Amino acid sequence: NGYIVEKPNMQKSKVNLVWFKRDLRIHAHSPLFEASNTNLPIIPLYIVEPEYWVQKFASRRHWHFIHDCLVELRRDTKNLGQPLIIRSGHAVDVFEDIHNQFNINSVYTHEESGNGWTYERDKAVIKWCKDSEVSLIEYPYNGVVRQLKSRDDWSKIRNKRMDGDLVPKPNKITPLKDMQLGN
């Protein structure tokens, strides 16, 4: 008909994402606390990774424990302002899907000292963040000190971490609208 219909410029909302991996609590959780101090809405996220659960080290008993923790974590994050979002799939694919819907500013998470499978997954996430210009902010949560040039300073760094004050529970997290919770 000769008319050009322009679509309104739909700018995606900017968000921060808190990726829960092993530490499924809101108390003494540095990534959640630090993300809560930003002015952006937060997506608290847990990814059920089917590939993880078929590994020899995974068990049904382990999954049942994780499931119970996720039920409690969803309740706790809801009380802070935004319920836990649960997605299933490969971490990079989940991040990409969320990034297509929202503009992920930063991913806050704990450093993980796991096995070869989690190490390869984390390397893929690091690459995705770099390629997508998303800041990845990792916090240590145990005595493992990653990427040391030598072992000389390991005990000093470890002891400083272990002697540090506990991070408080956030008072609230900025909620996000229009996000499906998942299972």
Solvent accessible surface area in square Angstrom, and as a share of the most:
residue,aa,sasa,rsa
1,N,167,0.86
2,G,80,0.77
3,Y,174,0.66
4,I,156,0.79
5,V,131,0.75
6,E,147,0.66
7,K,181,0.77
8,P,102,0.64
9,N,143,0.73
10,M,158,0.70
11,Q,162,0.72
12,K,87,0.37
13,S,60,0.38
14,K,98,0.41
15,V,0,0.00
16,N,0,0.00
17,L,0,0.00
18,V,0,0.00
19,W,7,0.02
20,F,1,0.00
21,K,22,0.09
22,R,115,0.42
23,D,13,0.07
24,L,24,0.12
25,R,116,0.43
26,I,12,0.06
27,H,102,0.46
28,A,22,0.17
29,H,1,0.00
30,S,21,0.14
31,P,0,0.00
32,L,0,0.00
33,F,47,0.19
34,E,65,0.29
35,A,0,0.00
36,S,24,0.16
37,N,96,0.49
38,T,42,0.24
39,N,149,0.76
40,L,40,0.20
41,P,29,0.18
42,I,1,0.01
43,I,0,0.00
44,P,0,0.00
45,L,0,0.00
46,Y,16,0.06
47,I,5,0.03
48,V,30,0.17
49,E,14,0.06
50,P,72,0.45
51,E,94,0.42
52,Y,30,0.11
53,W,53,0.18
54,V,120,0.69
55,Q,53,0.24
56,K,208,0.88
57,F,92,0.38
58,A,18,0.14
59,S,58,0.37
60,R,188,0.69
61,R,201,0.73
62,H,61,0.27
63,W,72,0.25
64,H,102,0.46
65,F,130,0.54
66,I,14,0.07
67,H,85,0.38
68,D,91,0.47
69,C,29,0.17
70,L,5,0.03
71,V,91,0.52
72,E,90,0.41
73,L,2,0.01
74,R,52,0.19
75,R,132,0.48
76,D,27,0.14
77,T,0,0.00
78,K,130,0.55
79,N,115,0.59
80,L,10,0.05
81,G,33,0.32
82,Q,8,0.03
83,P,27,0.17
84,L,0,0.00
85,I,0,0.00
86,I,19,0.09
87,R,58,0.21
88,S,79,0.51
89,G,20,0.19
90,H,68,0.30
91,A,0,0.00
92,V,31,0.18
93,D,87,0.45
94,V,8,0.05
95,F,0,0.00
96,E,67,0.30
97,D,94,0.49
98,I,4,0.02
99,H,32,0.14
100,N,96,0.49
101,Q,92,0.41
102,F,12,0.05
103,N,53,0.27
104,I,3,0.01
105,N,56,0.28
106,S,6,0.04
107,V,0,0.00
108,Y,16,0.06
109,T,1,0.01
110,H,14,0.06
111,E,33,0.15
112,E,19,0.08
113,S,50,0.32
114,G,43,0.42
115,N,52,0.27
116,G,51,0.49
117,W,38,0.13
118,T,2,0.01
119,Y,133,0.51
120,E,96,0.43
121,R,13,0.05
122,D,14,0.07
123,K,88,0.37
124,A,37,0.29
125,V,1,0.00
126,I,72,0.37
127,K,127,0.54
128,W,22,0.08
129,C,3,0.02
130,K,163,0.69
131,D,94,0.49
132,S,28,0.18
133,E,163,0.73
134,V,8,0.05
135,S,56,0.36
136,L,45,0.22
137,I,55,0.28
138,E,48,0.21
139,Y,46,0.17
140,P,51,0.32
141,Y,77,0.29
142,N,47,0.24
143,G,18,0.17
144,V,68,0.39
145,V,20,0.11
146,R,69,0.25
147,Q,164,0.73
148,L,61,0.30
149,K,206,0.87
150,S,58,0.38
151,R,200,0.73
152,D,119,0.62
153,D,68,0.35
154,W,93,0.32
155,S,50,0.32
156,K,141,0.60
157,I,59,0.30
158,R,80,0.29
159,N,71,0.36
160,K,161,0.68
161,R,70,0.25
162,M,90,0.40
163,D,120,0.62
164,G,44,0.42
165,D,142,0.74
166,L,150,0.75
167,V,38,0.22
168,P,80,0.50
169,K,86,0.36
170,P,2,0.01
171,N,144,0.74
172,K,139,0.59
173,I,3,0.02
174,T,44,0.26
175,P,72,0.45
176,L,20,0.10
177,K,162,0.69
178,D,124,0.64
179,M,23,0.10
180,Q,147,0.65
181,L,68,0.34
182,G,36,0.34
183,N,162,0.83
